[in-house]
């Protein structure tokens, strides 16, 4: 079963300074928001919008930078 947070976007509340380092992401889910520990392959700044691509035990998620398509807001 796929975790419901996979495929959602969120906002980094703390930066991810590089591969192997952790940040924190806020994701809107289930009518509220939840915080997850985030990791990425590249550095990402605080307040960046990210896409959750995988979930691991301990509320750890893998994220990538969200790149909106033309016309998205």
C-alpha positions in Angstrom: 0.0 0.0 0.0 1.3 3.5 -0.9 1.5 6.0 1.9 -1.0 8.9 1.3 1.8 11.5 1.7 3.6 10.3 -1.4 2.8 12.6 -4.3 1.9 15.5 -2.1 3.8 18.8 -2.1 5.0 20.5 1.1 7.1 23.4 2.3 10.5 23.0 3.9 10.5 24.6 7.4 14.2 24.1 7.7 16.8 23.7 4.9 18.3 20.5 3.6 22.0 21.4 3.4 23.1 18.5 1.2 22.9 14.8 0.5 22.8 12.8 3.8 21.6 15.8 5.8 18.1 16.2 7.1 15.6 19.1 7.1 11.9 19.3 8.0 8.9 19.6 5.7 5.3 20.6 6.4 2.7 18.8 4.4 -1.0 19.5 4.2 -2.8 16.2 4.7 -6.0 14.8 6.3 -7.5 18.3 6.8 -4.5 19.6 8.7 -0.7 19.8 8.4 1.9 17.3 9.5 5.7 17.7 9.9 8.1 15.1 8.5 11.9 14.7 8.6 13.0 15.4 5.0 16.0 14.3 3.0 17.0 15.0 -0.6 19.9 14.4 -3.0 20.6 18.1 -3.4 20.6 21.1 -1.1 17.2 22.8 -0.8 16.5 26.1 1.0 14.0 26.7 3.8 10.6 27.8 2.3 11.2 25.7 -0.9 8.2 23.8 -2.2 9.0 20.1 -2.6 7.3 16.9 -3.8 7.3 13.9 -1.5 8.5 10.9 -3.5 9.0 8.2 -0.8 8.3 7.5 2.8 10.4 5.6 5.3 9.9 4.5 8.9 10.3 7.2 11.5 8.4 9.8 9.6 11.3 10.3 7.1 10.4 11.3 3.6 12.5 11.7 0.4 11.7 15.0 -1.4 12.7 16.7 -4.7 12.3 20.3 -5.7 8.8 21.1 -7.0 9.0 22.6 -10.4 5.6 23.9 -11.4 4.5 23.6 -15.0 3.6 26.8 -16.9 0.1 27.9 -15.8 0.4 26.2 -12.4 0.1 28.4 -9.3 
